[in-house]
Amino acid sequence: MLDKKAADVVKLDMSKTSMLCDYFIIASAESTTKVKTISDAVTRMLKVNKMSRFHVEGAQEGCWVLIDCGDIIVHVFHTQLRSFYDLERLWQDTPKKQYPLNATN
């Protein structure tokens, strides 16, 4: 995702909070084209590494693409939509790690 210039990439540890999955990976992009490019790259990476991909939602529109990988759910948002849905606030009590990693996290 970072190779495709995804912005504000975070990993939320959902393992103790939700029975849906263990992790949410959330990223943003400034345009629908970039959202599609990032989500396509994630899908290709899953295929190359023979990892499960159960469902993809929103790929045609490119505003919010959800990729269900079983234990991991990837969300790639258009920046404006990410602010609107604000999943980090909704799940604010879960441990969060921001990428790229730096000395402070």
N, C-alpha and C positions, 0 to 999 in steps of 0.2 A: 504494500500500500504506500509506504513511504517512497519507494522508487518511482511511483506514479504521481508523486507530489500531493498525496493526501494530507489534509491539514487537521490539526487538533485530534490526533489519534489517541484514543484511550482504551484501556482494558478494564472492565469492571468484573470483579470476582463475585459471581452470582451463586456460588456453590452453597453458601449458607443462607441465602435469601430466597432463592427461587428453585422450584423443581423442574423448570423448563430446560435449564442448561447450566453449565458451570461458569461460562464467561460470555460477556458481551464485548465485542470489539466495535468501537464506534469511530467513524471518521467523517470528515467533511470535504467538500469540493465546491468551488465557486461557480461551476456550470454543470448543466446536465451532461454535456459531453465528457467532462472529467469524472463525474459520478459513474457513468457507464464504463469509462476506461479503467477506473480503479476496481469496480466490481468485476469486470471481465478479467482483470489480472488476478484477482482473488480466486475466481472460478478456475482459471488455467492452472494456478498454483496447486489447488486442491486436486485437480485431475492428474497433474504431473507427479504429485506425491501420493497418488492413489488414496486420497482421503475422501471420506463420505461427504456428499452434498445432497441433502434430502429435498430441499426446495429453494427456489429463488423467486422472489416477489418484487415487482416494480422495475425490472430491468428495462422494459420498453420505454417507460416514462422518464427514467433517469433522475427522479427527484428524491426518492428514498428507495434504495435497493436493500432488501433483506436477504441474506444468504444463510440458510439453516444448515449447519454442519453437525447437528446432533448436540454434542457437548458445548459447542461454540456457535453463537449466532453473531454474524457480522452485519452491521448497519452502516451503509454508506449514504450520507445525507447531502443534499444541496444545502449550503450554509444557512440559508433563510429557514428552511424546513427544520433543520436541526435545532435552531434557536426556538422555534415554535413548539416542538415536541419535548425538548429539553429532558432527554432520558437520564442524563446525569443527575438532575435535580430529583426526578422521580425515584431514582435508586441511590440517593445521596448517602445512605447508610452503608453501602457496600464498599469494600476496599477498591481503590482506584489507582491505576498506574498510567502515567502519560508517556507518550512516545514522540519523538526520539528521547531516550533517556539522557538525562544530564546529571551533573554532580548533586543536584538538590533532590532527585527522586530515584 
